[in-house]
Amino acid sequence: MSLNASAKSGTVSTPAPAGAHIARCVRVVDLGTQISDGQYGVKVQPKLMLTWELPNELHVFKEENGPEPFVVSQEYTLSLGEKAKLRAHLQAWRGKPFTNEELEGFDVSKLAGVSCTLNIIHAVSEKNGNVYANIASIAPMMKGLTCPPAILPVIVYDIAEKRSKKFEALPEWVRNKIANCNEWKAGESQAADADQASHSSATEPDPTDLHEESVPF
């Protein structure tokens, strides 16, 4: 699947702190075509997951790893339709609407390594009482502020890569979600993709040279 968009948060035991945070997008993940059954019936849609780290908010999740940044993830339908959440978030992030030409096909891999400001709110699940960190809004970095270099590996994963090094670098819960997509299931019976991405790097180049005062997309 091409990572072009045209016209749910991941969770940890301790949620990211609520409030406004400097953040950097560290994962752009093609989730493939997912099937969901909600209040509006069964939907079959291409899905995308973006993950941001909060470099100024560190926590020890595992003693052996020491302090690590909190992360927050958002799942989107891979669409830039008028009512699509992805379109609304990206336009708010860049601070301007998409042109008609951009709406024909926007390469979401450009988001990898880009900084922003996230407003995070906490929500309590009615099912289990757990507290989740959700993205209430997204905005460009305020003038004069800078975001520290990426702490976590910056990854862009395309479903066409299947079991590449990038795939193995993703958290287990994300890998499980990818493995449930239509493209993955269709390819399980085909052994031809075993070597397809064997030479893929696990991470993208370190985006430390980004200009923080303007969004480069």
ChimeraX commands (.cxc) that place a marker at each C-alpha (Angstrom):
marker #1 position 0.00,0.00,0.00 radius 0.5
marker #1 position 1.24,3.45,-0.86 radius 0.5
marker #1 position 1.52,5.80,2.08 radius 0.5
marker #1 position -0.42,8.50,0.27 radius 0.5
marker #1 position -3.59,9.94,1.77 radius 0.5
marker #1 position -6.18,11.42,-0.60 radius 0.5
marker #1 position -9.23,14.04,-0.56 radius 0.5
marker #1 position -6.94,5.07,19.05 radius 0.5
marker #1 position -4.33,5.66,21.00 radius 0.5
marker #1 position -1.71,3.15,22.02 radius 0.5
marker #1 position -1.61,2.66,25.77 radius 0.5
marker #1 position 0.92,1.99,28.47 radius 0.5
marker #1 position 0.37,1.28,32.15 radius 0.5
marker #1 position 1.09,4.92,32.96 radius 0.5
marker #1 position -0.59,7.37,30.55 radius 0.5
marker #1 position 1.23,10.39,29.18 radius 0.5
marker #1 position 0.64,13.50,31.32 radius 0.5
marker #1 position -2.30,15.69,30.38 radius 0.5
marker #1 position -1.65,19.20,29.08 radius 0.5
marker #1 position 0.25,20.91,26.26 radius 0.5
marker #1 position 3.52,19.24,25.27 radius 0.5
marker #1 position 6.34,19.66,22.77 radius 0.5
marker #1 position 6.30,16.46,20.71 radius 0.5
marker #1 position 8.01,14.81,17.77 radius 0.5
marker #1 position 6.48,12.27,15.39 radius 0.5
marker #1 position 8.62,9.13,15.67 radius 0.5
marker #1 position 6.48,6.54,13.91 radius 0.5
marker #1 position 4.43,6.63,10.71 radius 0.5
marker #1 position 2.91,3.17,10.39 radius 0.5
marker #1 position 0.79,1.76,7.59 radius 0.5
marker #1 position -1.72,-0.54,9.33 radius 0.5
marker #1 position -3.06,-1.89,6.06 radius 0.5
marker #1 position -6.76,-2.43,5.36 radius 0.5
marker #1 position -8.54,-3.02,8.65 radius 0.5
marker #1 position -12.07,-4.29,9.28 radius 0.5
marker #1 position -14.02,-2.63,12.08 radius 0.5
marker #1 position -17.53,-3.27,13.37 radius 0.5
marker #1 position -18.94,-0.21,15.13 radius 0.5
marker #1 position -22.24,1.57,15.64 radius 0.5
marker #1 position -22.38,2.40,11.93 radius 0.5
marker #1 position -21.82,-1.17,10.82 radius 0.5
marker #1 position -18.85,-3.00,9.32 radius 0.5
marker #1 position -16.20,-0.82,7.68 radius 0.5
marker #1 position -13.22,-1.89,5.58 radius 0.5
marker #1 position -10.74,0.98,5.47 radius 0.5
marker #1 position -7.01,1.64,5.00 radius 0.5
marker #1 position -5.59,2.74,8.35 radius 0.5
marker #1 position -2.58,4.76,9.48 radius 0.5
marker #1 position -1.01,5.14,12.92 radius 0.5
marker #1 position 1.07,8.12,13.99 radius 0.5
marker #1 position 3.10,8.07,17.18 radius 0.5
marker #1 position 4.66,11.04,18.92 radius 0.5
marker #1 position 7.22,11.08,21.71 radius 0.5
marker #1 position 7.22,13.73,24.44 radius 0.5
marker #1 position 10.96,14.34,24.88 radius 0.5
marker #1 position 10.51,16.57,27.92 radius 0.5
marker #1 position 8.38,14.01,29.76 radius 0.5
marker #1 position 10.43,10.97,30.78 radius 0.5
marker #1 position 9.39,7.96,32.83 radius 0.5
marker #1 position 10.95,4.63,33.83 radius 0.5
marker #1 position 8.67,2.02,32.26 radius 0.5
marker #1 position 11.25,-0.77,32.60 radius 0.5
marker #1 position 14.13,-0.58,35.04 radius 0.5
marker #1 position 16.56,-2.06,32.52 radius 0.5
marker #1 position 15.83,0.71,30.01 radius 0.5
marker #1 position 16.05,3.65,32.39 radius 0.5
marker #1 position 14.07,6.88,31.67 radius 0.5
marker #1 position 12.22,6.92,28.36 radius 0.5
marker #1 position 9.88,9.48,26.80 radius 0.5
marker #1 position 6.14,9.07,27.05 radius 0.5
marker #1 position 4.52,8.35,23.70 radius 0.5
marker #1 position 1.02,8.86,22.42 radius 0.5
marker #1 position -0.42,7.27,19.29 radius 0.5
marker #1 position -3.39,8.06,17.10 radius 0.5
marker #1 position -5.02,5.81,14.54 radius 0.5
marker #1 position -6.53,7.40,11.44 radius 0.5
marker #1 position -8.37,6.35,8.33 radius 0.5
marker #1 position -5.88,7.00,5.51 radius 0.5
marker #1 position -7.99,9.70,3.90 radius 0.5
marker #1 position -7.94,13.45,3.37 radius 0.5
marker #1 position -11.66,13.65,2.81 radius 0.5
marker #1 position -13.46,16.78,3.97 radius 0.5
marker #1 position -14.56,15.22,7.27 radius 0.5
marker #1 position -11.49,13.03,7.86 radius 0.5
marker #1 position -9.74,13.41,11.22 radius 0.5
marker #1 position -6.36,13.01,9.51 radius 0.5
marker #1 position -7.04,16.04,7.33 radius 0.5
marker #1 position -8.20,18.14,10.30 radius 0.5
marker #1 position -5.16,17.20,12.40 radius 0.5
marker #1 position -2.63,17.74,9.62 radius 0.5
marker #1 position -4.06,21.12,8.66 radius 0.5
marker #1 position -3.98,22.20,12.30 radius 0.5
marker #1 position -0.40,20.88,12.59 radius 0.5
marker #1 position 0.88,22.76,9.57 radius 0.5
marker #1 position -1.26,25.82,10.25 radius 0.5
marker #1 position -2.80,26.04,6.78 radius 0.5
marker #1 position -5.27,24.11,4.60 radius 0.5
marker #1 position -4.23,21.66,1.92 radius 0.5
marker #1 position -4.24,22.82,-1.67 radius 0.5
marker #1 position -6.34,20.92,-4.21 radius 0.5
marker #1 position -3.13,19.48,-5.62 radius 0.5
marker #1 position -2.01,18.22,-2.21 radius 0.5
marker #1 position -5.41,16.63,-1.63 radius 0.5
marker #1 position -4.83,14.47,-4.70 radius 0.5
marker #1 position -2.12,12.58,-2.85 radius 0.5
marker #1 position -0.15,13.61,0.23 radius 0.5
marker #1 position 2.87,11.54,1.25 radius 0.5
marker #1 position 2.38,10.97,4.98 radius 0.5
marker #1 position 5.95,9.68,5.37 radius 0.5
marker #1 position 6.91,13.39,5.42 radius 0.5
marker #1 position 5.56,13.51,8.96 radius 0.5
marker #1 position 8.35,11.34,10.36 radius 0.5
marker #1 position 10.62,13.35,12.63 radius 0.5
marker #1 position 8.50,16.52,12.48 radius 0.5
marker #1 position 7.87,18.39,15.73 radius 0.5
marker #1 position 4.64,19.93,16.96 radius 0.5
marker #1 position 2.65,20.83,20.05 radius 0.5
marker #1 position 0.15,18.27,21.34 radius 0.5
marker #1 position -2.67,18.99,23.75 radius 0.5
marker #1 position -3.32,15.78,25.65 radius 0.5
marker #1 position -6.38,15.01,27.73 radius 0.5
marker #1 position -7.14,12.03,29.93 radius 0.5
marker #1 position -10.19,9.86,29.41 radius 0.5
marker #1 position -11.46,7.06,31.63 radius 0.5
marker #1 position -12.67,3.90,29.93 radius 0.5
marker #1 position -16.21,2.88,30.83 radius 0.5
marker #1 position -15.27,-0.75,30.18 radius 0.5
marker #1 position -12.28,-1.19,32.50 radius 0.5
marker #1 position -11.79,2.10,34.31 radius 0.5
marker #1 position -8.32,2.59,32.84 radius 0.5
marker #1 position -7.05,6.10,32.15 radius 0.5
marker #1 position -6.02,6.80,28.56 radius 0.5
marker #1 position -4.07,9.71,27.09 radius 0.5
marker #1 position -5.84,11.10,24.03 radius 0.5
marker #1 position -4.88,13.86,21.61 radius 0.5
marker #1 position -7.33,16.75,21.97 radius 0.5
marker #1 position -5.57,19.00,19.46 radius 0.5
marker #1 position -2.35,19.48,17.55 radius 0.5
marker #1 position -0.57,22.68,16.52 radius 0.5
marker #1 position 2.75,23.86,15.08 radius 0.5
marker #1 position 5.63,24.59,17.43 radius 0.5
marker #1 position 5.40,28.05,18.96 radius 0.5
marker #1 position 7.94,30.52,17.62 radius 0.5
marker #1 position 11.12,30.54,19.68 radius 0.5
marker #1 position 10.63,27.00,21.01 radius 0.5
marker #1 position 12.67,24.02,19.88 radius 0.5
marker #1 position 12.08,20.32,20.21 radius 0.5
marker #1 position 14.98,18.13,21.40 radius 0.5
marker #1 position 16.35,15.56,18.92 radius 0.5
marker #1 position 14.46,12.29,18.65 radius 0.5
marker #1 position 15.11,9.91,21.54 radius 0.5
marker #1 position 13.30,6.89,20.12 radius 0.5
marker #1 position 14.04,5.46,16.67 radius 0.5
marker #1 position 12.15,7.27,13.89 radius 0.5
marker #1 position 10.33,4.63,11.83 radius 0.5
marker #1 position 8.30,4.77,8.62 radius 0.5
marker #1 position 6.68,1.40,7.94 radius 0.5
marker #1 position 4.80,0.43,4.78 radius 0.5
marker #1 position 2.68,-2.74,4.79 radius 0.5
marker #1 position 4.43,-3.81,1.57 radius 0.5
marker #1 position 7.59,-4.38,3.61 radius 0.5
marker #1 position 5.93,-7.19,5.61 radius 0.5
marker #1 position 8.39,-8.69,8.12 radius 0.5
marker #1 position 11.19,-6.19,7.68 radius 0.5
marker #1 position 13.54,-4.89,10.35 radius 0.5
marker #1 position 11.24,-1.91,10.69 radius 0.5
marker #1 position 8.35,-4.24,11.45 radius 0.5
marker #1 position 10.32,-6.04,14.14 radius 0.5
marker #1 position 11.25,-2.67,15.69 radius 0.5
marker #1 position 7.58,-1.83,16.29 radius 0.5
marker #1 position 5.89,-2.57,19.64 radius 0.5
marker #1 position 4.23,-5.98,19.83 radius 0.5
marker #1 position 0.70,-4.58,20.05 radius 0.5
marker #1 position 1.26,-2.60,16.83 radius 0.5
marker #1 position 2.71,-5.67,15.07 radius 0.5
marker #1 position -0.36,-7.67,16.13 radius 0.5
marker #1 position -2.66,-5.03,14.68 radius 0.5
marker #1 position -0.76,-5.02,11.39 radius 0.5
marker #1 position -0.90,-8.82,11.24 radius 0.5
marker #1 position -4.70,-8.56,11.35 radius 0.5
marker #1 position -5.00,-6.47,8.16 radius 0.5
marker #1 position -6.29,-7.85,4.87 radius 0.5
marker #1 position -2.97,-7.45,3.04 radius 0.5
marker #1 position -1.08,-9.38,5.70 radius 0.5
marker #1 position -3.57,-12.23,5.80 radius 0.5
marker #1 position -3.57,-12.46,2.00 radius 0.5
marker #1 position 0.20,-12.73,1.98 radius 0.5
marker #1 position 0.57,-15.34,4.72 radius 0.5
marker #1 position 0.21,-18.14,2.21 radius 0.5
marker #1 position 2.83,-16.65,-0.08 radius 0.5
marker #1 position 6.44,-17.35,0.78 radius 0.5
marker #1 position 7.77,-14.94,-1.81 radius 0.5
marker #1 position 7.90,-11.92,0.49 radius 0.5
marker #1 position 10.40,-13.45,2.93 radius 0.5
marker #1 position 13.35,-11.63,1.38 radius 0.5
marker #1 position 11.48,-8.59,0.11 radius 0.5
marker #1 position 12.59,-6.17,2.84 radius 0.5
marker #1 position 15.49,-8.05,4.39 radius 0.5
marker #1 position 17.83,-5.16,3.66 radius 0.5
marker #1 position 15.52,-2.47,5.09 radius 0.5
marker #1 position 16.93,-0.28,7.83 radius 0.5
marker #1 position 15.08,-0.39,11.14 radius 0.5
marker #1 position 14.95,3.38,11.36 radius 0.5
marker #1 position 14.83,6.47,9.21 radius 0.5
marker #1 position 17.68,9.01,9.16 radius 0.5
marker #1 position 17.98,11.04,12.34 radius 0.5
marker #1 position 15.85,14.18,11.76 radius 0.5
marker #1 position 17.94,16.46,13.97 radius 0.5
marker #1 position 18.38,19.11,11.31 radius 0.5
marker #1 position 14.71,20.01,10.94 radius 0.5
marker #1 position 13.81,23.69,10.99 radius 0.5
marker #1 position 11.62,23.97,14.08 radius 0.5
marker #1 position 10.01,27.31,13.23 radius 0.5
marker #1 position 8.14,26.02,10.19 radius 0.5
marker #1 position 6.46,22.70,9.50 radius 0.5
marker #1 position 8.20,21.04,6.52 radius 0.5
marker #1 position 5.09,19.60,4.92 radius 0.5
marker link #1:1,2 radius 0.2
marker link #1:2,3 radius 0.2
marker link #1:3,4 radius 0.2
marker link #1:4,5 radius 0.2
marker link #1:5,6 radius 0.2
marker link #1:6,7 radius 0.2
marker link #1:8,9 radius 0.2
marker link #1:9,10 radius 0.2
marker link #1:10,11 radius 0.2
marker link #1:11,12 radius 0.2
marker link #1:12,13 radius 0.2
marker link #1:13,14 radius 0.2
marker link #1:14,15 radius 0.2
marker link #1:15,16 radius 0.2
marker link #1:16,17 radius 0.2
marker link #1:17,18 radius 0.2
marker link #1:18,19 radius 0.2
marker link #1:19,20 radius 0.2
marker link #1:20,21 radius 0.2
marker link #1:21,22 radius 0.2
marker link #1:22,23 radius 0.2
marker link #1:23,24 radius 0.2
marker link #1:24,25 radius 0.2
marker link #1:25,26 radius 0.2
marker link #1:26,27 radius 0.2
marker link #1:27,28 radius 0.2
marker link #1:28,29 radius 0.2
marker link #1:29,30 radius 0.2
marker link #1:30,31 radius 0.2
marker link #1:31,32 radius 0.2
marker link #1:32,33 radius 0.2
marker link #1:33,34 radius 0.2
marker link #1:34,35 radius 0.2
marker link #1:35,36 radius 0.2
marker link #1:36,37 radius 0.2
marker link #1:37,38 radius 0.2
marker link #1:38,39 radius 0.2
marker link #1:39,40 radius 0.2
marker link #1:40,41 radius 0.2
marker link #1:41,42 radius 0.2
marker link #1:42,43 radius 0.2
marker link #1:43,44 radius 0.2
marker link #1:44,45 radius 0.2
marker link #1:45,46 radius 0.2
marker link #1:46,47 radius 0.2
marker link #1:47,48 radius 0.2
marker link #1:48,49 radius 0.2
marker link #1:49,50 radius 0.2
marker link #1:50,51 radius 0.2
marker link #1:51,52 radius 0.2
marker link #1:52,53 radius 0.2
marker link #1:53,54 radius 0.2
marker link #1:54,55 radius 0.2
marker link #1:55,56 radius 0.2
marker link #1:56,57 radius 0.2
marker link #1:57,58 radius 0.2
marker link #1:58,59 radius 0.2
marker link #1:59,60 radius 0.2
marker link #1:60,61 radius 0.2
marker link #1:61,62 radius 0.2
marker link #1:62,63 radius 0.2
marker link #1:63,64 radius 0.2
marker link #1:64,65 radius 0.2
marker link #1:65,66 radius 0.2
marker link #1:66,67 radius 0.2
marker link #1:67,68 radius 0.2
marker link #1:68,69 radius 0.2
marker link #1:69,70 radius 0.2
marker link #1:70,71 radius 0.2
marker link #1:71,72 radius 0.2
marker link #1:72,73 radius 0.2
marker link #1:73,74 radius 0.2
marker link #1:74,75 radius 0.2
marker link #1:75,76 radius 0.2
marker link #1:76,77 radius 0.2
marker link #1:77,78 radius 0.2
marker link #1:78,79 radius 0.2
marker link #1:79,80 radius 0.2
marker link #1:80,81 radius 0.2
marker link #1:81,82 radius 0.2
marker link #1:82,83 radius 0.2
marker link #1:83,84 radius 0.2
marker link #1:84,85 radius 0.2
marker link #1:85,86 radius 0.2
marker link #1:86,87 radius 0.2
marker link #1:87,88 radius 0.2
marker link #1:88,89 radius 0.2
marker link #1:89,90 radius 0.2
marker link #1:90,91 radius 0.2
marker link #1:91,92 radius 0.2
marker link #1:92,93 radius 0.2
marker link #1:93,94 radius 0.2
marker link #1:94,95 radius 0.2
marker link #1:95,96 radius 0.2
marker link #1:96,97 radius 0.2
marker link #1:97,98 radius 0.2
marker link #1:98,99 radius 0.2
marker link #1:99,100 radius 0.2
marker link #1:100,101 radius 0.2
marker link #1:101,102 radius 0.2
marker link #1:102,103 radius 0.2
marker link #1:103,104 radius 0.2
marker link #1:104,105 radius 0.2
marker link #1:105,106 radius 0.2
marker link #1:106,107 radius 0.2
marker link #1:107,108 radius 0.2
marker link #1:108,109 radius 0.2
marker link #1:109,110 radius 0.2
marker link #1:110,111 radius 0.2
marker link #1:111,112 radius 0.2
marker link #1:112,113 radius 0.2
marker link #1:113,114 radius 0.2
marker link #1:114,115 radius 0.2
marker link #1:115,116 radius 0.2
marker link #1:116,117 radius 0.2
marker link #1:117,118 radius 0.2
marker link #1:118,119 radius 0.2
marker link #1:119,120 radius 0.2
marker link #1:120,121 radius 0.2
marker link #1:121,122 radius 0.2
marker link #1:122,123 radius 0.2
marker link #1:123,124 radius 0.2
marker link #1:124,125 radius 0.2
marker link #1:125,126 radius 0.2
marker link #1:126,127 radius 0.2
marker link #1:127,128 radius 0.2
marker link #1:128,129 radius 0.2
marker link #1:129,130 radius 0.2
marker link #1:130,131 radius 0.2
marker link #1:131,132 radius 0.2
marker link #1:132,133 radius 0.2
marker link #1:133,134 radius 0.2
marker link #1:134,135 radius 0.2
marker link #1:135,136 radius 0.2
marker link #1:136,137 radius 0.2
marker link #1:137,138 radius 0.2
marker link #1:138,139 radius 0.2
marker link #1:139,140 radius 0.2
marker link #1:140,141 radius 0.2
marker link #1:141,142 radius 0.2
marker link #1:142,143 radius 0.2
marker link #1:143,144 radius 0.2
marker link #1:144,145 radius 0.2
marker link #1:145,146 radius 0.2
marker link #1:146,147 radius 0.2
marker link #1:147,148 radius 0.2
marker link #1:148,149 radius 0.2
marker link #1:149,150 radius 0.2
marker link #1:150,151 radius 0.2
marker link #1:151,152 radius 0.2
marker link #1:152,153 radius 0.2
marker link #1:153,154 radius 0.2
marker link #1:154,155 radius 0.2
marker link #1:155,156 radius 0.2
marker link #1:156,157 radius 0.2
marker link #1:157,158 radius 0.2
marker link #1:158,159 radius 0.2
marker link #1:159,160 radius 0.2
marker link #1:160,161 radius 0.2
marker link #1:161,162 radius 0.2
marker link #1:162,163 radius 0.2
marker link #1:163,164 radius 0.2
marker link #1:164,165 radius 0.2
marker link #1:165,166 radius 0.2
marker link #1:166,167 radius 0.2
marker link #1:167,168 radius 0.2
marker link #1:168,169 radius 0.2
marker link #1:169,170 radius 0.2
marker link #1:170,171 radius 0.2
marker link #1:171,172 radius 0.2
marker link #1:172,173 radius 0.2
marker link #1:173,174 radius 0.2
marker link #1:174,175 radius 0.2
marker link #1:175,176 radius 0.2
marker link #1:176,177 radius 0.2
marker link #1:177,178 radius 0.2
marker link #1:178,179 radius 0.2
marker link #1:179,180 radius 0.2
marker link #1:180,181 radius 0.2
marker link #1:181,182 radius 0.2
marker link #1:182,183 radius 0.2
marker link #1:183,184 radius 0.2
marker link #1:184,185 radius 0.2
marker link #1:185,186 radius 0.2
marker link #1:186,187 radius 0.2
marker link #1:187,188 radius 0.2
marker link #1:188,189 radius 0.2
marker link #1:189,190 radius 0.2
marker link #1:190,191 radius 0.2
marker link #1:191,192 radius 0.2
marker link #1:192,193 radius 0.2
marker link #1:193,194 radius 0.2
marker link #1:194,195 radius 0.2
marker link #1:195,196 radius 0.2
marker link #1:196,197 radius 0.2
marker link #1:197,198 radius 0.2
marker link #1:198,199 radius 0.2
marker link #1:199,200 radius 0.2
marker link #1:200,201 radius 0.2
marker link #1:201,202 radius 0.2
marker link #1:202,203 radius 0.2
marker link #1:203,204 radius 0.2
marker link #1:204,205 radius 0.2
marker link #1:205,206 radius 0.2
marker link #1:206,207 radius 0.2
marker link #1:207,208 radius 0.2
marker link #1:208,209 radius 0.2
marker link #1:209,210 radius 0.2
marker link #1:210,211 radius 0.2
marker link #1:211,212 radius 0.2
marker link #1:212,213 radius 0.2
marker link #1:213,214 radius 0.2
marker link #1:214,215 radius 0.2
marker link #1:215,216 radius 0.2
marker link #1:216,217 radius 0.2
view
